[in-house]
Amino acid sequence: MSMNLKPLGDRLVIEPQQREQTTSSGLVLPETATEKPQQGTVIAAGPGRRDDDGNRIPMDVEVGNKVLYAKYGGTEIKIDDKKLLILKETDVLAIVL
């Protein structure tokens, strides 16, 4: 996927991990009946925030990392029929190893 977004500061663009849309018995679940995903892959990262002296603080998260993030954090966007999430690095709870 070609990325036409460059996040600023300490923001990340994340592709949420898609959940199963059908139950084990074969019932199709509507999007409103499923929980929001809280895990995804970082596909773009900003350069990091600046401290009070103007020095850049590098990010702990890198492109390609799988991360867990706050349930209601960030802003959802849609590019090329793909749902993406832009959020701050502070909304990332953990990197999945």
SULHU-V174927 format. One record per helix or strand of 3 or more residues. SS is the DSSP state (@ for helix, = for strand). FROM is the first residue (numbers start at 1). TO is the last residue. If there is no record, write none. Layout:
BEGIN
ss from to
SS FROM TO
SS FROM TO
END
This chain:
BEGIN
ss from to
= 11 16
@ 31 33
= 39 45
= 66 69
= 75 79
= 82 88
@ 89 91
= 92 96
END
